[in-house]
């Protein structure tokens, strides 16, 4: 399945954006959707994830309390609401899916890094988020 991220843009510090991640369909009942980001010259960072079965969510420490992930199964869309944006949030944001419940207590500290991050697939082109005054 291929995912398409959208909704990025230029915003001032303290502003908000809502990213969308759309998929044509999901082939498995149990899956995870995650948002990653990559800034120039930096490694890819896991931002947030959500499970299909129980909607468990996790956030990186850098965005906790500011970002919120949610999903709409009727439209196969996952959202990332980003509030109180900071310049360090500037990056290309990607969404991807894993064909099992990686966003779970068993993987709370591992879903975003190898080897589990390699299970995510369906990466699209990403959407650019720029936070600048």
Residue pairs with C-beta under 8 A, 6 or more apart in sequence:
1 23
1 24
1 25
1 26
1 27
1 97
1 121
1 122
2 23
2 24
2 122
2 124
3 21
3 22
3 23
3 33
3 95
3 96
3 97
3 122
3 123
3 124
4 21
4 22
4 23
4 124
4 125
5 19
5 20
5 21
5 93
5 94
5 95
5 124
5 125
5 126
5 127
6 19
6 20
6 22
6 127
7 17
7 18
7 19
7 20
7 127
8 17
8 19
8 92
8 93
8 127
8 128
8 129
8 130
9 17
9 128
9 129
9 130
10 130
10 132
11 17
11 85
11 129
11 130
11 131
12 131
12 132
12 133
13 85
13 86
13 87
13 131
13 132
13 133
14 84
14 85
15 85
15 131
16 81
16 82
16 83
16 84
16 85
17 82
17 85
17 129
18 79
18 80
18 81
18 82
19 35
19 79
19 80
19 82
19 93
19 95
19 127
19 129
20 77
20 78
20 79
21 33
21 35
21 77
21 78
21 79
21 80
21 95
22 75
22 76
22 77
23 76
23 77
23 97
23 122
24 76
25 76
26 52
26 76
26 97
27 99
28 99
28 100
29 52
29 53
30 51
30 52
30 53
30 99
30 100
30 101
31 51
31 52
31 97
31 98
31 99
31 100
31 101
32 49
32 50
32 51
32 52
32 97
32 98
32 100
32 101
32 102
32 103
32 104
32 111
32 120
33 49
33 50
33 52
33 69
33 71
33 78
33 95
33 96
33 97
33 103
34 46
34 47
34 48
34 49
34 50
34 95
34 96
34 97
34 98
34 102
34 103
34 111
34 112
34 120
35 46
35 47
35 48
35 49
35 69
35 78
35 80
35 93
35 94
35 95
36 44
36 45
36 46
36 47
36 93
36 94
36 95
36 96
36 112
36 117
36 120
37 44
37 45
37 47
37 89
37 91
37 92
37 93
37 94
37 129
38 44
38 45
38 91
38 92
38 94
38 126
39 45
39 88
39 90
39 91
39 92
42 91
44 94
44 117
45 60
45 62
45 91
45 112
46 60
46 111
46 112
46 113
46 117
47 59
47 60
47 63
47 67
47 80
47 93
48 57
48 58
48 59
48 60
48 63
48 67
48 69
48 80
49 57
49 58
49 69
49 102
49 103
49 111
49 112
50 56
50 57
50 69
50 70
50 71
50 78
50 103
51 57
51 101
51 103
51 104
52 71
52 73
52 101
53 101
55 71
56 103
56 104
56 105
57 68
57 69
57 103
58 103
58 108
58 111
59 67
59 69
60 112
62 88
63 82
63 89
66 82
66 83
66 84
66 85
67 80
67 81
67 82
67 83
68 80
68 81
68 83
69 78
69 79
69 80
69 81
70 78
70 79
70 81
71 77
71 78
71 79
72 78
72 79
78 95
80 93
80 95
82 89
82 129
85 129
85 131
86 131
87 131
87 132
88 131
89 129
89 131
90 129
90 130
90 131
90 132
91 128
91 129
92 126
92 127
92 128
92 129
93 126
93 127
93 128
93 129
94 123
94 124
94 126
95 122
95 123
95 124
96 120
96 121
96 122
96 123
97 120
97 121
97 122
98 111
98 116
98 119
98 120
98 121
99 119
99 121
100 119
102 111
102 116
102 119
102 120
103 111
107 116
110 116
111 117
